[in-house]
Amino acid sequence: MKLSELVKISDPDEVKRRFEKYRGSTKATIEPSPRADKKYLVRVAPANGMRGRAIHFGSHMEDFTKHGNEARRKNYLARSAGIKGDWRDDKWSANNLARNLLW
């Protein structure tokens, strides 16, 4: 997604601030995603025998960092909590990233 389009639906500065706190000591970066249907791309460096990862996340809809609507935030968090899979155990899952950085 182009930066000019991204700033209409998200606040990249706020997301970057949240990301710096979220990543802790992990070597990881965040940037706008080159995919048209995703907002951000997180690249996690290889560590402890694990290979590196590239995670695209964030739909093309406006997120909490842009609209600030608490009711929409609550609805999104409730909806995304029901997503199946092991995302709760995977800090770098797309759902965990979206919940922690965008909402």
TORTIFI-740052 format. One record per residue: residue number from 1; x, y, z of N, C-alpha, C in turn; residue in three letters. Coordinates in Angstrom, 3 decimals, padded with zeros to 6 digits. Layout:
BEGIN
<pt n="NUM" n_x="X" n_y="Y" n_z="Z" ca_x="X" ca_y="Y" ca_z="Z" c_x="X" c_y="Y" c_z="Z" res="ALA"/>
...
END
This chain:
BEGIN
<pt n="1" n_x="000.851" n_y="-001.173" n_z="000.000" ca_x="000.000" ca_y="000.000" ca_z="000.000" c_x="000.900" c_y="001.241" c_z="000.000" res="MET"/>
<pt n="2" n_x="000.561" n_y="002.178" n_z="-000.824" ca_x="001.336" ca_y="003.416" ca_z="-000.894" c_x="001.134" c_y="004.231" c_z="000.382" res="LYS"/>
<pt n="3" n_x="002.185" n_y="004.932" n_z="000.784" ca_x="002.124" ca_y="005.742" ca_z="002.001" c_x="001.010" c_y="006.781" c_z="001.919" res="LEU"/>
<pt n="4" n_x="000.816" n_y="007.378" n_z="000.744" ca_x="-000.238" ca_y="008.392" ca_z="000.585" c_x="-001.630" c_y="007.802" c_z="000.843" res="SER"/>
<pt n="5" n_x="-001.822" n_y="006.513" n_z="000.531" ca_x="-003.089" ca_y="005.843" ca_z="000.802" c_x="-003.155" c_y="005.388" c_z="002.264" res="GLU"/>
<pt n="6" n_x="-002.021" n_y="004.948" n_z="002.790" ca_x="-001.955" ca_y="004.446" ca_z="004.154" c_x="-002.338" c_y="005.505" c_z="005.182" res="LEU"/>
<pt n="7" n_x="-001.873" n_y="006.731" n_z="005.012" ca_x="-002.147" ca_y="007.774" ca_z="006.003" c_x="-003.626" c_y="008.164" c_z="006.047" res="VAL"/>
<pt n="8" n_x="-004.395" n_y="007.775" n_z="005.048" ca_x="-005.831" ca_y="008.056" ca_z="005.051" c_x="-006.588" c_y="007.103" c_z="005.982" res="LYS"/>
<pt n="9" n_x="-006.009" n_y="005.913" n_z="006.246" ca_x="-006.719" ca_y="004.895" ca_z="007.018" c_x="-005.973" c_y="004.433" c_z="008.270" res="ILE"/>
<pt n="10" n_x="-004.774" n_y="004.953" n_z="008.494" ca_x="-003.985" ca_y="004.551" ca_z="009.653" c_x="-003.031" c_y="005.688" c_z="010.023" res="SER"/>
<pt n="11" n_x="-002.461" n_y="005.627" n_z="011.209" ca_x="-001.482" ca_y="006.618" ca_z="011.656" c_x="-000.123" c_y="005.921" c_z="011.776" res="ASP"/>
<pt n="12" n_x="000.689" n_y="005.963" n_z="010.694" ca_x="001.964" ca_y="005.248" ca_z="010.699" c_x="002.896" c_y="005.637" c_z="011.848" res="PRO"/>
<pt n="13" n_x="002.872" n_y="006.873" n_z="012.274" ca_x="003.730" ca_y="007.298" ca_z="013.382" c_x="003.310" c_y="006.629" c_z="014.691" res="ASP"/>
<pt n="14" n_x="002.008" n_y="006.557" n_z="014.935" ca_x="001.495" ca_y="005.892" ca_z="016.130" c_x="001.786" c_y="004.393" c_z="016.079" res="GLU"/>
<pt n="15" n_x="001.605" n_y="003.785" n_z="014.915" ca_x="001.876" ca_y="002.354" ca_z="014.764" c_x="003.357" c_y="002.084" c_z="015.012" res="VAL"/>
<pt n="16" n_x="004.226" n_y="002.923" n_z="014.496" ca_x="005.679" ca_y="002.766" ca_z="014.701" c_x="006.013" c_y="002.880" c_z="016.197" res="LYS"/>
<pt n="17" n_x="005.407" n_y="003.842" n_z="016.885" ca_x="005.633" ca_y="004.010" ca_z="018.326" c_x="005.200" c_y="002.754" c_z="019.084" res="ARG"/>
<pt n="18" n_x="004.029" n_y="002.236" n_z="018.758" ca_x="003.539" ca_y="001.016" ca_z="019.411" c_x="004.445" c_y="-000.172" c_z="019.088" res="ARG"/>
<pt n="19" n_x="004.922" n_y="-000.228" n_z="017.846" ca_x="005.787" ca_y="-001.333" ca_z="017.426" c_x="007.102" c_y="-001.343" c_z="018.204" res="PHE"/>
<pt n="20" n_x="007.687" n_y="-000.184" n_z="018.407" ca_x="008.961" ca_y="-000.112" ca_z="019.143" c_x="008.799" c_y="-000.697" c_z="020.546" res="GLU"/>
<pt n="21" n_x="007.677" n_y="-000.448" n_z="021.167" ca_x="007.407" ca_y="-000.991" ca_z="022.499" c_x="007.096" c_y="-002.485" c_z="022.419" res="LYS"/>
<pt n="22" n_x="006.307" n_y="-002.885" n_z="021.442" ca_x="005.858" ca_y="-004.264" ca_z="021.295" c_x="007.005" c_y="-005.231" c_z="020.995" res="TYR"/>
<pt n="23" n_x="007.932" n_y="-004.827" n_z="020.137" ca_x="008.983" ca_y="-005.749" ca_z="019.710" c_x="010.001" c_y="-006.051" c_z="020.794" res="ARG"/>
<pt n="24" n_x="010.139" n_y="-005.164" n_z="021.776" ca_x="011.101" ca_y="-005.385" ca_z="022.850" c_x="012.509" c_y="-005.459" c_z="022.293" res="GLY"/>
<pt n="25" n_x="013.253" n_y="-006.500" n_z="022.669" ca_x="014.632" ca_y="-006.623" ca_z="022.216" c_x="014.751" c_y="-007.417" c_z="020.911" res="SER"/>
<pt n="26" n_x="013.629" n_y="-007.874" n_z="020.355" ca_x="013.653" ca_y="-008.636" ca_z="019.110" c_x="014.091" c_y="-007.742" c_z="017.951" res="THR"/>
<pt n="27" n_x="014.935" n_y="-008.293" n_z="017.094" ca_x="015.355" ca_y="-007.547" ca_z="015.912" c_x="014.260" c_y="-007.681" c_z="014.864" res="LYS"/>
<pt n="28" n_x="013.482" n_y="-006.623" n_z="014.735" ca_x="012.364" ca_y="-006.617" ca_z="013.803" c_x="012.154" c_y="-005.190" c_z="013.298" res="ALA"/>
<pt n="29" n_x="011.599" n_y="-005.093" n_z="012.095" ca_x="011.315" ca_y="-003.780" ca_z="011.502" c_x="009.872" c_y="-003.759" c_z="011.009" res="THR"/>
<pt n="30" n_x="009.359" n_y="-002.554" n_z="010.835" ca_x="008.012" ca_y="-002.389" ca_z="010.293" c_x="008.074" c_y="-001.358" c_z="009.176" res="ILE"/>
<pt n="31" n_x="007.272" n_y="-001.580" n_z="008.140" ca_x="007.217" ca_y="-000.678" ca_z="006.992" c_x="005.867" c_y="-000.852" c_z="006.310" res="GLU"/>
<pt n="32" n_x="005.489" n_y="000.074" n_z="005.436" ca_x="004.250" ca_y="-000.127" ca_z="004.680" c_x="004.374" c_y="-001.386" c_z="003.816" res="PRO"/>
<pt n="33" n_x="003.309" n_y="-002.140" n_z="003.732" ca_x="003.335" ca_y="-003.376" ca_z="002.948" c_x="003.289" c_y="-003.065" c_z="001.454" res="SER"/>
<pt n="34" n_x="004.037" n_y="-003.817" n_z="000.651" ca_x="003.940" ca_y="-003.641" ca_z="-000.799" c_x="002.655" c_y="-004.248" c_z="-001.371" res="PRO"/>
<pt n="35" n_x="001.955" n_y="-005.050" n_z="-000.567" ca_x="000.692" ca_y="-005.642" ca_z="-001.016" c_x="-000.412" c_y="-004.593" c_z="-000.958" res="ARG"/>
<pt n="36" n_x="-001.202" n_y="-004.530" n_z="-001.988" ca_x="-002.265" ca_y="-003.523" ca_z="-002.078" c_x="-003.347" c_y="-003.723" c_z="-001.022" res="ALA"/>
<pt n="37" n_x="-003.546" n_y="-004.970" n_z="-000.577" ca_x="-004.630" ca_y="-005.255" ca_z="000.369" c_x="-004.174" c_y="-005.312" c_z="001.832" res="ASP"/>
<pt n="38" n_x="-002.927" n_y="-004.961" n_z="002.118" ca_x="-002.409" ca_y="-004.975" ca_z="003.491" c_x="-001.755" c_y="-003.634" c_z="003.821" res="LYS"/>
<pt n="39" n_x="-001.782" n_y="-003.266" n_z="005.103" ca_x="-001.224" ca_y="-001.981" ca_z="005.525" c_x="000.267" c_y="-002.040" c_z="005.808" res="LYS"/>
<pt n="40" n_x="000.681" n_y="-003.022" n_z="006.601" ca_x="002.057" ca_y="-003.042" ca_z="007.091" c_x="002.731" c_y="-004.388" c_z="006.848" res="TYR"/>
<pt n="41" n_x="004.048" n_y="-004.337" n_z="006.848" ca_x="004.898" ca_y="-005.521" ca_z="006.742" c_x="005.888" c_y="-005.477" c_z="007.896" res="LEU"/>
<pt n="42" n_x="005.921" n_y="-006.547" n_z="008.680" ca_x="006.902" ca_y="-006.675" ca_z="009.755" c_x="007.895" c_y="-007.749" c_z="009.330" res="VAL"/>
<pt n="43" n_x="009.166" n_y="-007.416" n_z="009.427" ca_x="010.230" ca_y="-008.381" ca_z="009.142" c_x="010.924" c_y="-008.698" c_z="010.459" res="ARG"/>
<pt n="44" n_x="010.948" n_y="-009.993" n_z="010.800" ca_x="011.584" ca_y="-010.461" ca_z="012.031" c_x="012.863" c_y="-011.192" c_z="011.638" res="VAL"/>
<pt n="45" n_x="013.977" n_y="-010.770" n_z="012.209" ca_x="015.279" ca_y="-011.363" ca_z="011.893" c_x="015.385" c_y="-012.776" c_z="012.466" res="ALA"/>
<pt n="46" n_x="016.171" n_y="-013.640" n_z="011.822" ca_x="016.387" ca_y="-014.986" ca_z="012.365" c_x="017.051" c_y="-014.913" c_z="013.741" res="PRO"/>
<pt n="47" n_x="016.652" n_y="-015.832" n_z="014.632" ca_x="017.238" ca_y="-015.873" ca_z="015.977" c_x="017.019" c_y="-017.245" c_z="016.597" res="ALA"/>
<pt n="48" n_x="017.959" n_y="-017.681" n_z="017.411" ca_x="017.847" ca_y="-018.935" ca_z="018.167" c_x="017.468" c_y="-020.127" c_z="017.295" res="ASN"/>
<pt n="49" n_x="018.083" n_y="-020.237" n_z="016.140" ca_x="017.818" ca_y="-021.363" ca_z="015.254" c_x="016.537" c_y="-021.260" c_z="014.456" res="GLY"/>
<pt n="50" n_x="015.792" n_y="-020.197" n_z="014.653" ca_x="014.552" ca_y="-019.993" ca_z="013.901" c_x="014.848" c_y="-019.149" c_z="012.672" res="MET"/>
<pt n="51" n_x="014.127" n_y="-019.404" n_z="011.605" ca_x="014.322" ca_y="-018.600" ca_z="010.401" c_x="013.587" c_y="-017.264" c_z="010.539" res="ARG"/>
<pt n="52" n_x="013.978" n_y="-016.310" n_z="009.750" ca_x="013.316" ca_y="-015.007" ca_z="009.767" c_x="011.909" c_y="-015.106" c_z="009.189" res="GLY"/>
<pt n="53" n_x="011.122" n_y="-014.085" n_z="009.444" ca_x="009.740" ca_y="-014.079" ca_z="008.975" c_x="009.386" c_y="-012.726" c_z="008.381" res="ARG"/>
<pt n="54" n_x="008.443" n_y="-012.743" n_z="007.470" ca_x="007.856" ca_y="-011.519" ca_z="006.925" c_x="006.343" c_y="-011.660" c_z="007.089" res="ALA"/>
<pt n="55" n_x="005.737" n_y="-010.737" n_z="007.829" ca_x="004.311" ca_y="-010.823" ca_z="008.131" c_x="003.606" c_y="-009.581" c_z="007.605" res="ILE"/>
<pt n="56" n_x="002.676" n_y="-009.778" n_z="006.685" ca_x="001.834" ca_y="-008.693" ca_z="006.172" c_x="000.553" c_y="-008.704" c_z="007.000" res="HIS"/>
<pt n="57" n_x="000.110" n_y="-007.539" n_z="007.432" ca_x="-001.118" ca_y="-007.499" ca_z="008.236" c_x="-001.816" c_y="-006.164" c_z="008.079" res="PHE"/>
<pt n="58" n_x="-003.072" n_y="-006.129" n_z="008.503" ca_x="-003.883" ca_y="-004.915" ca_z="008.452" c_x="-004.668" c_y="-004.836" c_z="007.163" res="GLY"/>
<pt n="59" n_x="-005.982" n_y="-004.887" n_z="007.263" ca_x="-006.816" ca_y="-004.774" ca_z="006.062" c_x="-006.862" c_y="-003.320" c_z="005.606" res="SER"/>
<pt n="60" n_x="-007.516" n_y="-003.089" n_z="004.514" ca_x="-007.587" ca_y="-001.753" ca_z="003.923" c_x="-008.646" c_y="-000.864" c_z="004.580" res="HIS"/>
<pt n="61" n_x="-009.143" n_y="-001.291" n_z="005.743" ca_x="-010.143" ca_y="-000.498" ca_z="006.469" c_x="-009.453" c_y="000.429" c_z="007.475" res="MET"/>
<pt n="62" n_x="-010.121" n_y="001.491" n_z="007.847" ca_x="-009.607" ca_y="002.428" ca_z="008.847" c_x="-009.462" c_y="001.713" c_z="010.192" res="GLU"/>
<pt n="63" n_x="-008.357" n_y="001.956" n_z="010.896" ca_x="-008.142" ca_y="001.315" ca_z="012.191" c_x="-008.221" c_y="002.333" c_z="013.327" res="ASP"/>
<pt n="64" n_x="-008.093" n_y="001.837" n_z="014.577" ca_x="-008.245" ca_y="002.686" ca_z="015.753" c_x="-007.215" c_y="003.815" c_z="015.816" res="PHE"/>
<pt n="65" n_x="-006.016" n_y="003.595" n_z="015.279" ca_x="-005.001" ca_y="004.658" ca_z="015.316" c_x="-005.445" c_y="005.869" c_z="014.509" res="THR"/>
<pt n="66" n_x="-006.391" n_y="005.671" n_z="013.595" ca_x="-006.895" ca_y="006.776" ca_z="012.779" c_x="-008.218" c_y="007.323" c_z="013.305" res="LYS"/>
<pt n="67" n_x="-009.192" n_y="006.437" n_z="013.565" ca_x="-010.526" ca_y="006.938" ca_z="013.932" c_x="-010.713" c_y="007.165" c_z="015.432" res="HIS"/>
<pt n="68" n_x="-010.024" n_y="006.431" n_z="016.288" ca_x="-010.112" ca_y="006.642" ca_z="017.730" c_x="-011.459" c_y="006.318" c_z="018.355" res="GLY"/>
<pt n="69" n_x="-012.311" n_y="005.587" n_z="017.650" ca_x="-013.654" ca_y="005.267" ca_z="018.130" c_x="-013.598" c_y="004.038" c_z="019.041" res="ASN"/>
<pt n="70" n_x="-013.860" n_y="004.224" n_z="020.323" ca_x="-013.762" ca_y="003.137" ca_z="021.299" c_x="-014.766" c_y="002.015" c_z="021.041" res="GLU"/>
<pt n="71" n_x="-015.966" n_y="002.340" n_z="020.574" ca_x="-016.967" ca_y="001.310" ca_z="020.297" c_x="-016.502" c_y="000.410" c_z="019.151" res="ALA"/>
<pt n="72" n_x="-015.962" n_y="000.999" n_z="018.092" ca_x="-015.449" ca_y="000.205" ca_z="016.973" c_x="-014.269" c_y="-000.650" c_z="017.423" res="ARG"/>
<pt n="73" n_x="-013.428" n_y="-000.100" n_z="018.292" ca_x="-012.282" ca_y="-000.841" ca_z="018.814" c_x="-012.754" c_y="-002.071" c_z="019.594" res="ARG"/>
<pt n="74" n_x="-013.720" n_y="-001.857" n_z="020.469" ca_x="-014.250" ca_y="-002.955" ca_z="021.279" c_x="-014.837" c_y="-004.044" c_z="020.385" res="LYS"/>
<pt n="75" n_x="-015.594" n_y="-003.654" n_z="019.361" ca_x="-016.185" ca_y="-004.623" ca_z="018.436" c_x="-015.113" c_y="-005.394" c_z="017.675" res="ASN"/>
<pt n="76" n_x="-014.093" n_y="-004.700" n_z="017.197" ca_x="-013.023" ca_y="-005.377" ca_z="016.463" c_x="-012.294" c_y="-006.376" c_z="017.362" res="TYR"/>
<pt n="77" n_x="-011.952" n_y="-005.958" n_z="018.572" ca_x="-011.219" ca_y="-006.847" ca_z="019.474" c_x="-012.041" c_y="-008.078" c_z="019.829" res="LEU"/>
<pt n="78" n_x="-013.334" n_y="-007.922" n_z="019.999" ca_x="-014.201" ca_y="-009.066" ca_z="020.284" c_x="-014.250" c_y="-010.005" c_z="019.080" res="ALA"/>
<pt n="79" n_x="-014.386" n_y="-009.415" n_z="017.903" ca_x="-014.453" ca_y="-010.213" ca_z="016.674" c_x="-013.146" c_y="-010.961" c_z="016.419" res="ARG"/>
<pt n="80" n_x="-012.029" n_y="-010.274" n_z="016.557" ca_x="-010.733" ca_y="-010.894" ca_z="016.257" c_x="-010.306" c_y="-011.900" c_z="017.329" res="SER"/>
<pt n="81" n_x="-010.860" n_y="-011.793" n_z="018.524" ca_x="-010.549" ca_y="-012.775" ca_z="019.569" c_x="-011.092" c_y="-014.149" c_z="019.199" res="ALA"/>
<pt n="82" n_x="-012.100" n_y="-014.191" n_z="018.342" ca_x="-012.706" ca_y="-015.451" ca_z="017.928" c_x="-012.013" c_y="-016.130" c_z="016.763" res="GLY"/>
<pt n="83" n_x="-010.959" n_y="-015.533" n_z="016.241" ca_x="-010.235" ca_y="-016.151" ca_z="015.128" c_x="-009.563" c_y="-017.425" c_z="015.617" res="ILE"/>
<pt n="84" n_x="-009.739" n_y="-018.488" n_z="014.855" ca_x="-009.171" ca_y="-019.784" ca_z="015.247" c_x="-007.677" c_y="-019.825" c_z="014.975" res="LYS"/>
<pt n="85" n_x="-007.004" n_y="-020.749" n_z="015.601" ca_x="-005.572" ca_y="-020.923" ca_z="015.388" c_x="-004.787" c_y="-020.607" c_z="016.645" res="GLY"/>
<pt n="86" n_x="-003.475" n_y="-020.662" n_z="016.516" ca_x="-002.601" ca_y="-020.463" ca_z="017.677" c_x="-002.041" c_y="-019.044" c_z="017.746" res="ASP"/>
<pt n="87" n_x="-002.769" n_y="-018.080" n_z="017.233" ca_x="-002.267" ca_y="-016.709" ca_z="017.183" c_x="-001.944" c_y="-016.144" c_z="018.565" res="TRP"/>
<pt n="88" n_x="-002.629" n_y="-016.624" n_z="019.600" ca_x="-002.364" ca_y="-016.118" ca_z="020.956" c_x="-000.953" c_y="-016.485" c_z="021.434" res="ARG"/>
<pt n="89" n_x="-000.457" n_y="-017.613" n_z="020.937" ca_x="000.869" ca_y="-018.081" ca_z="021.333" c_x="001.977" c_y="-017.574" c_z="020.415" res="ASP"/>
<pt n="90" n_x="001.611" n_y="-016.897" n_z="019.359" ca_x="002.577" ca_y="-016.422" ca_z="018.366" c_x="002.588" c_y="-014.897" c_z="018.345" res="ASP"/>
<pt n="91" n_x="003.569" n_y="-014.317" n_z="018.992" ca_x="003.682" ca_y="-012.857" ca_z="019.077" c_x="003.663" c_y="-012.208" c_z="017.700" res="LYS"/>
<pt n="92" n_x="004.179" n_y="-012.901" n_z="016.691" ca_x="004.320" ca_y="-012.324" ca_z="015.354" c_x="003.221" c_y="-012.751" c_z="014.390" res="TRP"/>
<pt n="93" n_x="002.099" n_y="-013.293" n_z="014.884" ca_x="000.986" ca_y="-013.630" ca_z="013.992" c_x="000.341" c_y="-012.331" c_z="013.507" res="SER"/>
<pt n="94" n_x="-000.248" n_y="-012.388" n_z="012.339" ca_x="-000.892" ca_y="-011.196" ca_z="011.774" c_x="-001.993" c_y="-010.684" c_z="012.710" res="ALA"/>
<pt n="95" n_x="-002.764" n_y="-011.583" n_z="013.301" ca_x="-003.831" ca_y="-011.159" ca_z="014.198" c_x="-003.276" c_y="-010.477" c_z="015.449" res="ASN"/>
<pt n="96" n_x="-002.230" n_y="-011.040" n_z="016.042" ca_x="-001.619" ca_y="-010.418" ca_z="017.225" c_x="-001.061" c_y="-009.040" c_z="016.879" res="ASN"/>
<pt n="97" n_x="-000.416" n_y="-008.935" n_z="015.744" ca_x="000.134" ca_y="-007.634" ca_z="015.325" c_x="-000.978" c_y="-006.610" c_z="015.144" res="LEU"/>
<pt n="98" n_x="-002.041" n_y="-007.004" n_z="014.458" ca_x="-003.151" ca_y="-006.073" ca_z="014.230" c_x="-003.785" c_y="-005.646" c_z="015.550" res="ALA"/>
<pt n="99" n_x="-004.039" n_y="-006.597" n_z="016.429" ca_x="-004.672" ca_y="-006.274" ca_z="017.717" c_x="-003.801" c_y="-005.352" c_z="018.565" res="ARG"/>
<pt n="100" n_x="-002.514" n_y="-005.582" n_z="018.559" ca_x="-001.611" ca_y="-004.807" ca_z="019.421" c_x="-001.135" c_y="-003.499" c_z="018.824" res="ASN"/>
<pt n="101" n_x="-001.009" n_y="-003.436" n_z="017.515" ca_x="-000.456" ca_y="-002.230" ca_z="016.893" c_x="-001.510" c_y="-001.319" c_z="016.279" res="LEU"/>
<pt n="102" n_x="-002.579" n_y="-001.887" n_z="015.774" ca_x="-003.592" ca_y="-001.071" ca_z="015.085" c_x="-004.812" c_y="-000.778" c_z="015.939" res="LEU"/>
<pt n="103" n_x="-005.089" n_y="-001.634" n_z="016.916" ca_x="-006.306" ca_y="-001.486" ca_z="017.716" c_x="-005.990" c_y="-001.323" c_z="019.178" res="TRP"/>
END
